[in-house]
Amino acid sequence: MENSASGSFLRNRRLESFLETKSGPNARETQKIPSKQVITRQRPNKTDAFVDDDGWIPTLISCVRIVTCFLAMMVTTFIWAIIMLMLLPWPSQRVRQGNIYGHVTGRLLMWILGNPLKIEGTEFSNERAIYICNHASPIDIFLIMWLTPTGTVGIAKKEIIWYPLFGQLYVLANHLRIDRSDPSTAIKSLKKAVQAVKKHGLSLIIFPEGTRSKNGRLLPFKKGFVHLAIESGLPIVPIILTGTHLAWRKGSLHVRPAPISVKYLPPIKTDSWTADNINDYIKMVHDIYVENLPEAQKPISTDDTKNSSRS
């Protein structure tokens, strides 16, 4: 797809020119760090061992970065809001322009925040697929905006419209919202999403946990992403985010210089999935995340996974 190639080119340029991210073949250089050191950083009792920025100067710098992010988002949102209004009669074009807005804005915001960033598995980032991602920080939104391919539609709770700037443009970009308060309504919304995906040849991005983790540990998965996979037949591409919960904690306005990792995993085929085995599929994908997350982000106990089939 032509737009997918454009999205790939944009991402390659942003990796080189903004963040000097090590991905693909160069990722081997990053892996030279001794594994023991990485494990030490991720132990629950020493999560801040690499962060020494709780003084007033680092806090002031953090505030400046956050304000700059907000101002930058105001500018890009205003520009793309005008574009979206001009494209009101063409929903699929608004989706793609929303993706381009995300590529530009997400890349810019991550550059402003300045966290060291490592990206792996980019060869799986241009699939037409259902992309799923763990969620523990506002930074996750910036990364997903930046790194999902052009032609990807988001699915979020209906309340996202009340998020300043981002929520209004989300709706203008023709991304999808679901009402999670009523299961039957939510299922209808998911079926509508599948119809849009099939009609316009789109991909999907969804947070399978359904909400943001408070401490970075993986939460149980909801059923929605499996229903989407069964209805659409699209493969699932897991995206593993690590370190974002340390960089920007929930309820905090202090962004720390914690290293962040983004890892795309190979696509999981779903064309043979059936509604009879939904809980098994949820557990399988959840287990993949548990295997790939560091110890500090795994569920506290195996009992958590028993609830992963909640709707």
Number of C-alpha atoms within 10 A of each C-alpha: 10 7 13 19 13 14 22 19 11 19 20 14 12 20 17 12 9 14 19 13 19 18 22 13 9 11 15 12 10 12 10 8 10 9 9 8 9 12 13 14 17 20 15 11 10 13 15 16 12 14 15 10 16 11 8 9 10 16 16 13 16 19 15 14 19 18 12 15 19 13 12 16 20 15 12 16 20 14 12 19 21 10 16 23 12 11 17 14 10 11 17 22 17 25 26 22 21 29 26 23 23 24 24 17 23 24 23 21 21 19 17 17 20 17 18 16 19 20 18 22 16 18 13 17 25 19 18 22 25 26 27 21 21 27 27 28 24 16 23 22 13 18 20 24 23 26 23 27 32 29 26 24 27 24 20 21 15 15 12 15 17 10 11 10 16 15 16 15 20 23 18 21 28 21 20 19 20 21 17 17 10 9 12 11 13 18 17 13 18 22 16 13 24 22 14 17 20 14 10 13 13 21 24 26 23 20 21 23 23 20 16 19 18 15 15 23 21 24 26 23 27 20 19 22 24 24 19 21 22 18 20 19 18 24 20 25 23 25 23 20 27 25 25 25 26 22 22 20 20 17 9 8 12 20 24 25 21 21 17 18 15 23 20 20 20 17 18 14 14 17 13 8 16 14 11 8 10 17 18 12 18 22 18 12 17 21 14 13 21 19 10 15 19 17 15 21 24 19 17 13 8 10 10 14 19 13 15 20 17 13 13
